[in-house]
Amino acid sequence: QVQLVESGGGLVQTGGSLRLSCTASGTIFSLAAMNWYRQAPGKQRELVAAITSGGITNYPDSVKGRFTISRDNAKNTVYLQMNNLKPEDTGVYYCNLEWGTIRYWGKGTLVTVSS
C-alpha cells in the first residue's frame, strides 16, 4: 500500500507562483510514473503534468510553459512548480502514482487563484 501526501496549496493572486509537493510512502516510487491532476469546481479531473520514472515530462497546452513537474527519488517526492497562475488554475490538485495497472491517489491540496 502506498500513501501519497500533498502539500503546498493555498491562495495566490493572478500572476503568482506556488510549489506543490507530494511525498509517497513505500518503495516503488522510483519505479513509478507520477502525475498531477486538478479538479475545478463542477468540472472533471484533468491531467496537468506527468513525469515518467526516467524523468520524461508531459504537459497539456493549458499549462505548458507555466508548470514544471520534477521528482526527487531520494526523497520519494514529486513537485509541481506553478508560475504565472491564472484564475482558471483554481482547483484541488491531486498527486497520482502509476505503476503498471496500479494507481494510487492523494487526498488533494486546494489551490485558489484570485483575480
HUDA-V545668 format. One record per residue. N is the residue number from 1. RES is the residue in one letter. SS is DSSP state (a for helix, b for strand, c for the rest). Layout:
N_RES_SS, N_RES_SS
//
This chain:
1_Q_c, 2_V_c, 3_Q_c, 4_L_b, 5_V_b, 6_E_b, 7_S_b, 8_G_c, 9_G_c, 10_G_b, 11_L_b, 12_V_b, 13_Q_b, 14_T_c, 15_G_c, 16_G_c, 17_S_c, 18_L_b, 19_R_b, 20_L_b, 21_S_b, 22_C_b, 23_T_b, 24_A_b, 25_S_c, 26_G_c, 27_T_c, 28_I_c, 29_F_a, 30_S_a, 31_L_a, 32_A_c, 33_A_b, 34_M_b, 35_N_b, 36_W_b, 37_Y_b, 38_R_b, 39_Q_b, 40_A_c, 41_P_c, 42_G_c, 43_K_c, 44_Q_c, 45_R_c, 46_E_b, 47_L_b, 48_V_b, 49_A_b, 50_A_b, 51_I_b, 52_T_c, 53_S_c, 54_G_c, 55_G_c, 56_I_c, 57_T_b, 58_N_b, 59_Y_c, 60_P_c, 61_D_c, 62_S_c, 63_V_c, 64_K_c, 65_G_c, 66_R_c, 67_F_b, 68_T_b, 69_I_b, 70_S_b, 71_R_b, 72_D_b, 73_N_a, 74_A_a, 75_K_a, 76_N_c, 77_T_b, 78_V_b, 79_Y_b, 80_L_b, 81_Q_b, 82_M_b, 83_N_c, 84_N_c, 85_L_c, 86_K_c, 87_P_a, 88_E_a, 89_D_a, 90_T_c, 91_G_b, 92_V_b, 93_Y_b, 94_Y_b, 95_C_b, 96_N_b, 97_L_b, 98_E_b, 99_W_b, 100_G_c, 101_T_c, 102_I_b, 103_R_b, 104_Y_b, 105_W_b, 106_G_c, 107_K_c, 108_G_c, 109_T_b, 110_L_b, 111_V_b, 112_T_b, 113_V_b, 114_S_b, 115_S_c
//
